[in-house]
Amino acid sequence: MELNISQVSAQASAQASAQASLLLLKKTLELQASSAASLAQLAAPASTASNPPNLGNNVDLMA
């Protein structure tokens, strides 16, 4: 099996393109993970209650 210059060049070009695609995919996944972490951090509930301590502690069961 003989390989000529154009075949070798085409294979090298395809390999470089595949490596560039994988690098781009990795970077995209890293950015998505970072964005998801930031969004989850923003959506976390506040640790302090907004109501005074005497409100919302009892529920009336009689109407």
CYANA upper distance limits for C-alpha pairs under 8 A (distance plus 0.5 A):
  3 LEU  CA      7 GLN  CA      6.61
  3 LEU  CA      8 VAL  CA      7.18
  4 ASN  CA      8 VAL  CA      6.97
  5 ILE  CA      9 SER  CA      6.55
  6 SER  CA     10 ALA  CA      6.50
  7 GLN  CA     11 GLN  CA      6.66
  8 VAL  CA     12 ALA  CA      6.65
  9 SER  CA     13 SER  CA      6.58
 10 ALA  CA     14 ALA  CA      6.61
 11 GLN  CA     15 GLN  CA      6.61
 12 ALA  CA     16 ALA  CA      6.63
 13 SER  CA     17 SER  CA      6.62
 14 ALA  CA     18 ALA  CA      6.65
 15 GLN  CA     19 GLN  CA      6.72
 16 ALA  CA     20 ALA  CA      6.67
 17 SER  CA     21 SER  CA      6.66
 18 ALA  CA     22 LEU  CA      6.73
 19 GLN  CA     23 LEU  CA      6.68
 20 ALA  CA     24 LEU  CA      6.66
 21 SER  CA     25 LEU  CA      6.63
 22 LEU  CA     26 LYS  CA      6.66
 23 LEU  CA     27 LYS  CA      6.77
 24 LEU  CA     28 THR  CA      6.62
 25 LEU  CA     29 LEU  CA      6.69
 26 LYS  CA     30 GLU  CA      6.72
 27 LYS  CA     31 LEU  CA      6.74
 28 THR  CA     32 GLN  CA      6.68
 29 LEU  CA     33 ALA  CA      6.64
 30 GLU  CA     34 SER  CA      6.71
 31 LEU  CA     35 SER  CA      6.63
 32 GLN  CA     36 ALA  CA      6.55
 33 ALA  CA     37 ALA  CA      6.63
 34 SER  CA     38 SER  CA      6.75
 35 SER  CA     39 LEU  CA      6.62
 36 ALA  CA     40 ALA  CA      6.56
 37 ALA  CA     41 GLN  CA      6.63
 38 SER  CA     42 LEU  CA      6.81
 39 LEU  CA     43 ALA  CA      6.70
 40 ALA  CA     44 ALA  CA      6.77
 51 ASN  CA     55 LEU  CA      6.87
 51 ASN  CA     56 GLY  CA      8.20
 53 PRO  CA     57 ASN  CA      8.30
